[in-house]
Amino acid sequence: GMDLPLLIATLILIMVGLSMILSASAPVSELSQGDGLALVKKQALFAGLGLAAMAFASTFPLERWRTWSRPLLLVSGAMLAALHVPGVGVTIYGSTRWLKFGPLFLQPSEVAKFALILFVADVLARYPRDGWTLVREYRDVLLPVGACLGLVLIQPDLGTTLAATLAVFVMFWCNGTSTMLMGAFAGIGVIGVSLLPVVMPYQRHRWMALIDPWADPKGIGFQIIQSLLAIGSGGIFGVGYGQGKQKLFYLPIQHADFIFAVFAEELGLMGSLGLVALFVFFGYRGLTIARQSLNPFHQLLAIGITALIVGQAFTNIGVVTACLPTTGIPLPFVSHGGTSLLIMMFSVGLLLNVSSRNHLALRLAGAPGQEDG
């Protein structure tokens, strides 16, 4: 009953991630921690936990998650707010995104993204599709969503904010919200993003770096230039796994947000297209699961999770290939980051859960179940 192609695509992405983190981080980890495998071990541990979370999420009743959507959003909102309490949040690379629990670092924005999708799916599924005329109904959903996204934005974490906003937007659109309203939402979003360089000076630098990274090659343009050099030197087939040069202290945070550059350098255009194809395939399976679902909540949840993961993947690739301004956003399943991997795998578990429900519904309805889902 479970969607095997989706599961296989996810597992391939995780394996690609582990092998790329090994390649990208080994030289630096060897020097800084005396153990070239330090980051891979940590990521592998989270992948193991992620498999358990995925198995749990794929079997646990979906309606139970639904009843927890509001408390979960409140908790993640509280964690996001806690980041700004002096001495609580941990600041790395100028952004306060981590909470420290003993040896563990937790990234609340990763939890908040997931909580948002669960919450929006729950609220949208409550109302009839054409009954969305009242302001009250929008207030019920837009105020909590706006507050949560605002807390993520001020960390500052524009990448995550945009990915989550995009997913919520797609959910509204698929729920049949009128084109005029969607246009208004999009307009507000565009104005908001264009005002950011005015409000946040570091965003101005990032736009300048995007337009002309060579204007300040040692400063704001450094990361984009190094990323493009890595991708360019990969050519069609890459320089070979583990052979990349840019990761050797040229490309900052190469095992996290810029891992795609290392991938492109070592596996070339062909490898990169393969990775992009995996994400496209993931999106196709996710939307197929949504389309086959008869339950509005399940459908919206599947759409939200798929839009979030695929949207985030293409935002990350856009940043690394200098199509978008630099913003810290991990490549799902591939970048180094425990919280991100755990939540992503958990979300895939929910997608698999929806696909199992679809098959069950087909069997109960006496419809001939399709073999490949």
Phi, psi and omega in degrees: 000334184281151181283095183295317180304321180295316180298315181296316179301317180297314182295323177298316180300320181293319178296318176301316180301311182298318182291325179287325179294321178301311182294318187285329190254344186305310183298319182289317180297322181302316182287313189280327185240359181070010179218107183297341184262004187309307185289324181294318180302315181297315181295321180296323177298315179292327177295322177296313176299322180298320178298319178295317180296322181293316179297319179296312183294332183280347182244337184289138185305129183297325182296332179293319177299322182299319181292338181267004187297318181291309178304321182295321179294320178297315181297315181291327175297318179296320179294321178296320179293324182297335179302331186267002175280126183305133177086354181260306181285148178253126182260125177229133182053037174081359177241136178265095186236357188239143169251140183253124174241096184059235181279349186266139172253131178241139180253100185302330183296330178293320179291320184296321178304313181293316181300321179300315183294319178298316182295312182295319178299319180295311184293314182297325183288344181285329186262147174296150187301325185263001184270013185273067181246336187281142178295323184305318183294321178292322181298319179305323185260323187284326180296307179298320181296313180299318180297316182294315179295323178299319179295326178288320184297323185278005181293326355271140179215081184292322184302309181296320179301313181294318181298316181291320179298317180300316181298316180296319179302312180298322179296316178299315183297314181290340180277359176088024176294141187300147183302324182297315179295318180298321177298318179297315178301313182298319179300313179300318180299314181296316179299316180302312182294322181288340177278341184306314180300335179285317185280319184246106184303325183295334177291325179299316179300321183291324177292320179296319180296326181289316184291317179213083183298334184284353177293331179218070190295337181264347183251249187296334182275351190306308187295317180296317181298313181298322180296314180293324177297318180298312183295317181296319184286350178286332180060211185283314187248002176084166181272357180108145182300130178083356185263357185299147181259328188296333182288345181282073173071005176271316188264114183294150178043048189292338183273351183254259188292332186255026183295334180296329179294319178295318179300313182294325180292318187274329183245000171071188181299319182297313178298318181297317179296324177299317180294317178299318180299322178299317180291323177297316179298318178303314179298318180297315179295317181300316181288330175296317178300316180298316184295326183279352184277140180261346183267121184304322180294313179300318183298311181294323179296315180296318179297314182298313181296316181297314181298322181294310185292313182289319178299319180292322179299314183284333173295315181299313181295324177298321179292313185293329180266012177061036172265340181229154179295149182303126175212136186291101178217126184285155172277117187307136178070343188253315181294153175289129178164114186293309183300315182301310182298316182299311182293320179298315181293322176299317180297321177297323176303318178294321177299316179296325178298315179299318182294323177296318178300319180301315181296320179298315180298320179297316181295316182295325181283354180077013178280148176292117182290137178283147184293313187268007178078000000 
